[in-house]
Amino acid sequence: MATFVFKAMDMAGAPARGEVEADSKQDVAEQLRGRGLIVIDIAHKYRSRELNLELSTRVKPKDLAVSSRQLATMVSSGMSILRALYVLETQTESKRLAKTIAAVRGDVEAGLALSDALARHPKVFSPLYVAMVRAGETGGVLEECLERAASQLEKDAALRRQVRAAMVYPALTITFAIGVLLALVAFLIPVFVSVFKQFPGHLPALTQFMVGLSHLVTHRWYVLIGGVALAAGAFSAFKRSQWGRVRWDAFKLRIPLRIGDVVQKVALARWSRTFSSLTAAGVPIIQALEITGATAGNAIIEQAMEGVIASVKEGRTIAEPLRRAKVFPPMVGHMIGVGEETGALDSMLAKIADFYDDEVAAAVKALTSILEPVMIITVGGIVGVIVISMYLPLFDIYNSIP
């Protein structure tokens, strides 16, 4: 038996709060209804511990999309939300998702709306998902909004897979290059060092640098590991800070070799798809803009959304501030302007999303073709610099022979 805290009100509308000993939230709800109270909220007294456990919960978008479609099918067939959640809990393959659905079902049985119950699990259900479910509950089209949420999850997952697949080759090449560098520095250079000790005079600067690097790797490796860990921690803290996140996201948009171009198109595809899904689901425009900016994955777009929100609150258009934002190409602002004029904003946003999905695919292929020779040249350059640094002292000796 556990202790629960509740919020309720009586038939006259007077609020009531308190604690109840019970085995489950359902028992608490039944006790409160027996006392003539209308349930508003029920939670464990030590809910903070439950929240700490949920922080580590991660559910694959594919599992969540499948469950959303199944829930939409059951709801459209006339099945009650509680029964549909129970069926969903028993047949989902993800244990973490099943556990979360069980908690959601308990909250719904206690009197919460489905969207409010989902909002209690932010690590599983994003603000975008919760907003679409809430809009579906309000408009009486829950099954349609669940289908849209599932489509959004699948599109976003496909976009991520596409980008990750393109990054496999560069990542493997960089890993190979680092491995070659460490192997040469740890095993090849020490062989030459014993020879260099017999040479008169000073070693060339490049050779001295490589010898020092070899000594660091072979004798003071702990310093190298500590330095890398410290640099990684500092960079992570920099990206998490508001000041650093804005500058890092702005830098990513300017990376050469078409990398910045791919980053921009991925962000625009995600932004337009999210905005389209929210507006089509009937989410209020201000809330849709806030969620879209927060889920775009780029602080520059999020800042641009602040200007759009201010424009809408003043009674102006969405397209006007978008045309002034450099991160949005002119085509986006003009197409959204046409969508606002014709009353077809959601369909216009869907067309923009489809366009940038195709653009991402083309840009990723172009990026792969560019990175392949660059990576080969990089690996060859690393090996070449090490070999040249080892032979420079020999060249100096040959030049000094009369």
C-alpha positions in Angstrom: 0.0 0.0 0.0 1.3 3.4 -1.0 0.5 7.0 -0.1 -1.1 9.2 -2.8 -1.8 12.9 -2.9 -4.8 14.1 -4.7 -6.4 17.3 -6.1 -10.2 17.3 -6.5 -13.3 19.5 -6.1 -16.8 19.0 -4.8 -20.1 19.4 -6.6 -20.1 23.1 -5.6 -16.7 23.7 -7.2 -14.7 24.0 -3.9 -11.2 22.6 -4.2 -10.1 19.7 -2.1 -6.6 18.3 -1.4 -5.2 15.6 0.8 -3.5 12.2 1.1 -4.9 8.7 0.8 -3.5 5.3 1.5 -4.3 2.9 -1.3 -2.9 0.1 -3.4 -3.3 2.0 -6.7 -4.5 5.2 -8.3 -7.7 3.5 -9.4 -8.5 2.7 -5.7 -7.9 6.4 -4.8 -10.2 7.5 -7.6 -13.0 5.2 -6.4 -12.6 6.4 -2.8 -12.8 10.0 -4.0 -15.9 9.4 -6.2 -17.5 7.6 -3.2 -17.0 10.9 -1.2 -18.7 12.9 -4.0 -15.5 14.5 -5.3 -14.5 15.1 -8.9 -10.9 14.0 -9.5 -8.5 16.5 -10.9 -5.1 14.9 -10.2 -3.6 11.9 -8.4 0.1 11.3 -7.9 2.4 9.3 -5.6 3.5 11.3 -2.6 7.1 10.6 -3.5 6.7 11.2 -7.2 10.1 12.8 -7.6 11.7 9.3 -7.3 9.5 8.1 -10.1 10.5 11.0 -12.3 14.2 10.2 -11.7 13.5 6.7 -13.0 11.8 8.0 -16.1 14.7 10.2 -17.1 16.6 7.1 -18.4 13.6 5.9 -20.4 14.2 5.9 -24.1 11.7 4.5 -26.6 12.5 4.0 -30.3 10.5 6.2 -32.7 9.5 3.1 -34.7 7.9 1.5 -31.6 6.1 4.6 -30.7 4.8 5.1 -34.3 3.5 1.6 -34.5 1.8 1.9 -31.1 0.2 5.2 -32.2 -1.2 3.7 -35.3 -2.6 0.8 -33.3 -4.2 3.1 -30.8 -5.7 5.2 -33.6 -7.2 2.0 -35.2 -8.7 0.9 -31.9 -10.1 4.3 -31.1 -11.7 4.6 -34.6 -13.3 1.2 -34.1 -15.2 2.6 -31.1 -13.1 1.0 -28.4 -12.7 3.1 -25.2 -9.4 4.7 -24.4 -8.9 2.6 -21.3 -9.4 -0.7 -23.1 -7.3 0.4 -26.0 -4.4 1.4 -23.7 -4.7 -2.0 -22.0 -4.5 -3.9 -25.3 -1.6 -1.7 -26.4 0.2 -2.4 -23.2 0.0 -6.1 -23.6 1.0 -6.3 -27.3 3.8 -3.7 -27.6 7.2 -5.3 -28.0 9.1 -2.5 -26.1 9.2 -3.2 -22.4 9.9 0.4 -21.6 7.0 1.6 -23.7 4.7 -1.0 -22.2 5.7 0.2 -18.7 5.0 3.8 -19.7 1.6 2.9 -21.3 0.7 1.2 -18.1 1.4 4.4 -16.1 -0.6 6.4 -18.7 -3.5 4.0 -18.3 -3.4 4.4 -14.6 -3.5 8.2 -14.9 -6.4 8.0 -17.3 -8.3 5.7 -15.0 -7.7 8.2 -12.2 -9.5 10.9 -14.2 -6.8 12.6 -16.3 -7.2 13.4 -20.0 -5.0 11.3 -22.3 -2.9 14.3 -23.3 -2.3 15.2 -19.6 -1.3 11.6 -18.8 1.1 11.6 -21.8 2.6 14.9 -20.7 3.8 13.3 -17.5 6.3 11.2 -19.5 8.3 13.9 -21.5 11.2 11.5 -22.2 8.8 9.3 -24.2 6.1 11.6 -25.5 7.5 14.9 -26.9 5.7 18.2 -26.7 4.8 17.8 -30.4 3.1 14.5 -29.7 1.3 15.7 -26.6 0.1 18.8 -28.4 -1.3 16.8 -31.4 -3.1 14.4 -29.0 -4.6 17.3 -27.1 -5.8 18.9 -30.3 -7.3 15.6 -31.3 -9.2 15.4 -28.0 -10.4 18.9 -28.2 -11.6 18.6 -31.8 -13.0 15.1 -31.5 -10.5 13.7 -34.1 -8.2 11.8 -31.9 -7.6 8.9 -34.3 -6.7 11.3 -37.1 -4.2 13.2 -34.9 -2.7 9.9 -33.7 -2.1 8.9 -37.4 -0.5 12.3 -38.1 1.7 11.9 -35.0 2.8 8.4 -36.2 3.6 9.8 -39.7 5.6 12.6 -38.2 7.6 10.1 -36.1 8.3 7.9 -39.1 9.3 10.8 -41.3 11.7 12.2 -38.6 13.2 8.8 -38.0 13.7 8.3 -41.8 15.5 11.6 -42.0 17.8 10.7 -39.1 18.6 7.4 -40.7 19.4 9.0 -44.0 21.9 11.4 -42.4 23.4 8.8 -40.2 23.9 6.5 -43.1 25.8 9.2 -45.0 28.1 9.8 -42.0 29.1 6.1 -41.6 31.9 6.3 -44.2 33.4 9.6 -43.0 33.3 8.3 -39.4 35.0 5.0 -40.3 37.6 6.9 -42.3 38.4 9.3 -39.4 38.6 6.4 -37.0 41.0 4.6 -39.3 43.1 7.8 -39.7 43.4 8.2 -35.9 44.3 4.5 -35.6 47.0 4.8 -38.2 48.3 8.0 -36.6 48.5 6.4 -33.1 50.1 3.2 -34.5 52.8 5.1 -36.4 53.5 7.4 -33.4 53.6 4.6 -30.9 55.6 2.0 -32.9 57.4 3.6 -35.9 58.8 6.8 -34.4 60.5 5.1 -31.4 62.5 3.1 -33.8 63.8 6.3 -35.4 64.4 8.0 -32.1 67.2 5.5 -31.2 68.9 6.4 -34.5 68.4 10.2 -34.1 70.4 10.0 -30.8 73.5 9.4 -32.8 73.0 12.4 -35.0 74.9 15.6 -34.2 73.1 19.0 -33.9 69.4 19.7 -33.5 66.5 17.9 -35.1 64.2 19.7 -37.4 61.2 21.3 -35.7 58.7 18.9 -37.4 60.7 15.9 -36.2 61.0 17.3 -32.7 57.2 17.7 -32.6 56.6 14.1 -33.8 59.2 12.7 -31.3 57.5 14.7 -28.5 54.1 13.4 -29.6 55.4 9.8 -29.6 56.8 10.3 -26.1 53.4 11.6 -24.9 51.5 8.6 -26.4 53.9 5.9 -25.2 55.0 7.3 -21.8 52.3 9.8 -20.7 49.2 8.4 -22.3 47.2 9.3 -19.2 47.9 13.0 -19.8 46.6 12.6 -23.4 43.5 10.7 -22.3 42.8 13.3 -19.5 43.3 16.2 -22.0 40.9 14.6 -24.5 38.3 14.0 -21.7 38.7 17.5 -20.4 38.3 19.0 -23.9 35.2 16.8 -24.6 33.6 17.9 -21.3 34.3 21.5 -22.0 32.9 21.2 -25.5 29.8 19.5 -24.2 29.2 22.2 -21.6 29.7 24.8 -24.3 27.0 23.2 -26.4 24.6 22.9 -23.5 24.9 26.5 -22.6 22.5 29.0 -24.2 25.4 31.2 -25.4 27.4 28.3 -26.8 24.4 26.5 -28.4 23.5 29.5 -30.5 27.1 29.9 -31.7 27.6 26.2 -32.4 24.4 25.9 -34.4 25.4 29.1 -36.4 28.8 27.6 -37.0 27.3 24.3 -38.3 25.4 26.2 -40.9 28.7 27.7 -42.2 30.8 24.5 -42.4 32.3 24.2 -45.8 32.3 21.2 -48.2 28.5 21.4 -48.3 28.2 20.1 -44.7 26.5 23.4 -43.6 24.1 23.1 -46.6 23.0 19.6 -45.5 22.6 20.8 -41.9 20.4 23.7 -43.0 18.2 21.5 -45.3 17.8 18.9 -42.6 16.6 21.5 -40.1 14.3 23.1 -42.6 12.8 19.7 -43.5 12.1 18.9 -39.8 10.8 22.4 -39.2 8.3 22.4 -42.1 7.1 18.8 -41.4 6.5 19.6 -37.7 4.7 22.9 -38.4 2.6 21.2 -41.1 1.6 18.4 -38.7 0.7 20.7 -35.9 -1.4 23.1 -38.0 -3.2 20.2 -39.8 -4.0 18.7 -36.4 -5.6 22.0 -35.3 -3.1 23.1 -32.7 -3.3 26.8 -31.9 -0.9 28.7 -34.1 1.1 30.3 -31.3 1.6 26.9 -29.6 2.5 25.3 -32.9 5.2 27.9 -33.6 6.6 27.5 -30.1 6.8 23.7 -30.4 8.2 23.9 -34.0 11.0 26.2 -32.9 11.9 24.0 -29.9 11.9 20.8 -32.0 13.7 22.1 -35.1 17.1 21.1 -33.7 18.8 24.4 -34.4 19.0 27.5 -32.2 19.0 29.9 -35.1 15.6 28.6 -36.3 14.4 28.8 -32.8 15.4 32.4 -32.6 13.6 33.1 -35.9 10.5 31.6 -34.5 10.5 34.1 -31.7 10.2 36.9 -34.3 7.4 35.0 -36.0 5.5 34.6 -32.8 5.8 38.3 -32.0 4.6 39.1 -35.6 1.5 36.8 -35.2 0.7 38.3 -31.8 0.7 41.7 -33.4 -1.7 40.6 -36.0 0.8 40.4 -38.8 1.7 37.4 -41.1 4.0 34.5 -40.6 5.8 34.9 -43.9 7.0 38.5 -43.3 9.5 37.7 -40.5 10.6 34.5 -42.3 11.6 36.5 -45.3 13.9 38.6 -43.1 15.5 35.5 -41.4 18.7 34.5 -43.3 18.3 30.8 -42.3 15.1 30.5 -44.4 15.6 30.6 -48.2 13.3 33.2 -50.0 11.2 30.3 -51.5 10.0 29.3 -48.0 8.8 32.8 -47.1 7.0 33.2 -50.4 5.3 29.7 -50.3 4.1 30.3 -46.8 2.8 33.7 -47.8 0.8 32.0 -50.6 -0.5 29.5 -48.1 -1.6 32.2 -45.7 -3.4 34.1 -48.5 -5.2 31.0 -49.8 -6.0 29.4 -46.4 -3.9 26.3 -47.2 -1.0 26.8 -44.9 -0.7 23.2 -43.8 -0.7 21.8 -47.3 1.9 24.4 -48.4 4.1 23.4 -45.4 3.7 19.8 -46.4 5.0 20.6 -49.9 7.9 22.5 -48.5 8.7 19.5 -46.3 8.6 17.1 -49.2 10.8 19.4 -51.2 13.4 19.6 -48.5 13.3 15.8 -47.9 14.3 15.4 -51.6 16.9 18.1 -51.2 18.4 16.4 -48.2 18.7 13.1 -50.2 20.4 14.9 -53.1 22.7 16.9 -50.8 23.7 13.9 -48.8 24.7 12.0 -52.0 26.7 15.1 -53.1 28.4 15.3 -49.7 29.4 11.7 -49.7 31.0 12.1 -53.1 32.9 15.1 -51.9 34.0 13.6 -48.5 35.4 10.4 -50.1 38.4 12.0 -51.8 38.9 14.5 -48.9 39.1 11.6 -46.4 41.6 9.7 -48.6 43.7 12.8 -49.0 43.6 13.4 -45.2 44.7 9.8 -44.4 47.5 10.0 -47.0 48.5 13.4 -45.6 48.8 12.1 -42.1 51.0 9.2 -43.1 53.1 11.4 -45.4 53.8 14.1 -42.7 54.9 11.4 -40.3 57.2 9.7 -42.8 58.7 13.0 -44.0 59.3 14.1 -40.4 61.3 10.9 -39.8 63.5 11.4 -42.9 64.2 15.1 -42.5 67.2 14.5 -40.2 68.6 12.1 -42.8 68.2 14.7 -45.5 70.0 17.3 -43.4 73.0 14.9 -42.9 73.2 14.1 -46.6 73.2 17.9 -47.4 76.0 18.5 -44.9 78.3 15.9 -46.6 80.9 17.8 -48.7 
